[in-house]
Amino acid sequence: MLMDEVLVFLILIIGFGIFAYLILKISERLGQQAQINLQQAQDLQEIKEKLSLGTQLQGYLKNGLEKTADLLEDLKSTDKLRQQREVEFLERIKRVDEIIAGTSTKGISGEEILRETFKKLPQEMIEQNFTVGGKTVEFALILPNNKRLSIDSKWPAGGLLLDLEKESSTEKRKEIINKIEKETIKRVKEVR
């Protein structure tokens, strides 16, 4: 019986050893699995945080785009209003130009405008009915060096300016601009 007991005892020890070995391996695997689970949980948390940041960024971008669209609409309406005012202003200038430029009747209204404007200047700065180059102009501005700048109530290039505005051909516009420049230079040379 002793042999049987020893054999049983050895079987128990071997069984216990195998059992302990299996528990140790299972424990190691559980530890490894726990580490894997912990790493996966950390990875999931990072992904969750990145998604949250992505959602916030998307919200900021959407808000920024909406504000940009609003600003663009404001700019469009402001530009449209500016263009309308510009057109109105040009129409008014045309009407004034048509009144001032041209015939002697229109010249008289130009003289009145100049007279009213010159009332704001000291009398010693203005000379009336000034003759230059055989022509008499309504006014001359007396410069500090005692030279005179002749001022005619008619706009010498008023008609050309109107022609320029109506013309769409680039070549003809260049011709009109050259005529305006020549007329302006001619008037500048009348200073003496």
C-alpha positions in Angstrom: 0.0 0.0 0.0 2.8 2.2 0.5 3.4 2.2 -3.2 -0.2 3.1 -3.8 0.0 5.9 -1.4 3.2 7.2 -2.9 1.6 6.9 -6.4 -1.5 8.8 -5.3 0.7 11.3 -3.6 2.8 11.8 -6.8 -0.3 12.0 -8.9 -1.7 14.6 -6.5 1.6 16.6 -6.6 1.7 16.4 -10.3 -1.9 17.3 -10.6 -1.4 20.1 -8.2 1.7 21.3 -10.1 -0.3 21.1 -13.4 -3.2 23.0 -11.7 -0.8 25.6 -10.3 0.9 25.9 -13.8 -2.5 26.4 -15.5 -3.5 28.9 -12.9 -0.2 30.8 -13.4 -0.7 30.8 -17.2 -4.3 31.8 -17.0 -3.2 34.6 -14.5 -0.5 35.7 -17.0 -3.0 35.7 -19.8 -5.5 37.6 -17.7 -2.8 40.2 -16.9 -1.9 40.5 -20.5 -5.5 40.8 -21.5 -6.0 43.4 -18.7 -3.1 45.4 -20.2 -4.6 45.1 -23.7 -8.0 46.1 -22.4 -6.4 49.1 -20.6 -4.5 50.1 -23.7 -7.7 49.8 -25.8 -9.6 51.9 -23.3 -6.9 54.6 -23.5 -7.0 54.4 -27.3 -10.8 54.7 -27.2 -10.5 57.7 -24.9 -8.1 59.4 -27.2 -10.4 58.7 -30.2 -13.3 60.1 -28.2 -11.4 63.3 -27.3 -10.3 63.7 -30.9 -13.9 63.3 -32.1 -15.0 65.8 -29.5 -12.3 68.3 -30.7 -13.3 67.6 -34.3 -17.0 68.3 -33.4 -16.0 71.5 -31.7 -13.8 72.5 -34.7 -16.6 71.7 -37.0 -18.9 73.9 -35.0 -16.3 76.8 -35.0 -15.9 76.4 -38.8 -19.6 76.4 -39.4 -20.0 79.5 -37.2 -17.1 81.2 -39.0 -18.6 80.3 -42.4 -22.0 81.7 -41.4 -20.4 84.9 -40.2 -18.3 85.2 -43.4 -21.5 84.7 -45.5 -23.2 87.4 -43.5 -20.3 89.7 -44.0 -20.3 89.0 -47.7 -23.9 89.8 -47.9 -23.3 93.1 -46.0 -20.5 93.9 -48.4 -22.6 93.2 -51.4 -25.4 95.4 -50.2 -23.0 98.1 -49.2 -21.3 97.9 -52.6 -24.7 98.0 -54.3 -25.7 101.1 -52.3 -22.3 102.7 -53.2 -22.8 102.0 -56.9 -26.3 103.5 -56.7 -25.0 106.6 -55.0 -22.1 106.8 -57.5 -24.6 106.7 -60.4 -26.7 109.4 -58.7 -23.6 111.5 -58.1 -22.5 111.1 -61.8 -26.0 112.1 -63.0 -25.9 115.2 -60.8 -22.4 116.1 -62.1 -23.7 115.6 -65.7 -26.6 118.0 -65.0 -24.3 120.6 -63.5 -21.8 120.1 -66.3 -24.6 120.6 -68.9 -25.7 123.7 -67.2 -22.3 125.2 -66.8 -20.6 124.2 -70.1 -21.5 125.5 -73.5 -23.6 128.5 -74.5 -23.4 132.0 -73.1 -26.6 131.4 -71.0 -24.9 128.5 -69.4 -21.8 130.6 -69.0 -23.8 133.1 -67.0 -24.9 130.5 -64.5 -21.2 129.4 -64.3 -20.2 133.0 -63.5 -22.7 133.1 -60.7 -21.4 129.9 -59.2 -17.9 131.3 -59.3 -18.9 134.7 -57.9 -20.5 132.9 -54.9 -17.5 130.8 -54.4 -15.1 133.7 -54.6 -17.0 135.7 -52.0 -15.4 133.4 -49.5 -11.9 134.6 -50.6 -10.3 138.0 -49.8 -11.1 140.6 -52.5 -7.4 141.2 -53.2 -7.0 137.6 -54.4 -9.5 138.0 -57.2 -9.4 140.1 -60.3 -12.6 140.4 -62.5 -12.7 140.7 -66.3 -9.0 139.7 -66.7 -7.6 139.8 -70.3 -5.1 137.2 -71.3 -3.9 136.4 -74.9 -6.5 138.8 -76.3 -9.4 137.0 -74.5 -11.2 138.3 -71.5 -12.1 135.9 -68.8 -14.5 136.6 -65.9 -12.0 136.0 -63.1 -8.3 135.6 -62.4 -6.9 134.3 -59.2 -4.0 136.5 -58.0 -1.2 134.2 -57.0 1.4 135.1 -54.3 4.1 135.8 -56.9 1.6 138.3 -58.5 0.9 136.0 -61.5 -2.7 135.5 -62.5 -4.5 132.2 -63.0 -7.3 132.9 -65.4 -10.6 131.3 -64.5 -13.3 131.0 -67.1 -16.8 130.0 -66.0 -17.1 127.7 -69.0 -15.6 124.2 -68.6 -13.3 123.9 -71.7 -13.4 120.1 -71.8 -16.9 119.6 -70.4 -18.3 118.3 -73.7 -15.3 116.0 -74.1 -15.8 114.6 -70.6 -19.4 113.8 -71.5 -18.2 112.2 -74.8 -15.6 110.2 -72.9 -18.2 108.8 -70.5 -20.5 107.7 -73.3 -17.7 106.2 -75.5 -17.0 102.4 -75.1 -14.3 102.0 -77.8 -10.8 102.0 -76.2 -9.2 103.8 -79.2 -11.8 106.6 -79.3 -11.5 107.0 -75.5 -7.7 107.4 -75.8 -8.3 110.1 -78.5 -10.8 112.0 -76.3 -8.4 111.8 -73.3 -5.6 113.2 -75.4 -7.9 116.1 -76.5 -8.8 116.7 -72.8 -5.1 116.8 -71.8 -4.3 119.2 -74.7 -7.1 121.5 -73.7 -6.1 121.4 -70.0 -2.4 122.1 -70.9 -3.6 125.0 -73.1 -5.5 126.5 -70.2 -2.6 126.0 -67.8 -0.3 128.0 -70.2 -2.6 131.0 -69.8 -1.2 131.7 -66.4 1.0 134.8 -66.4 
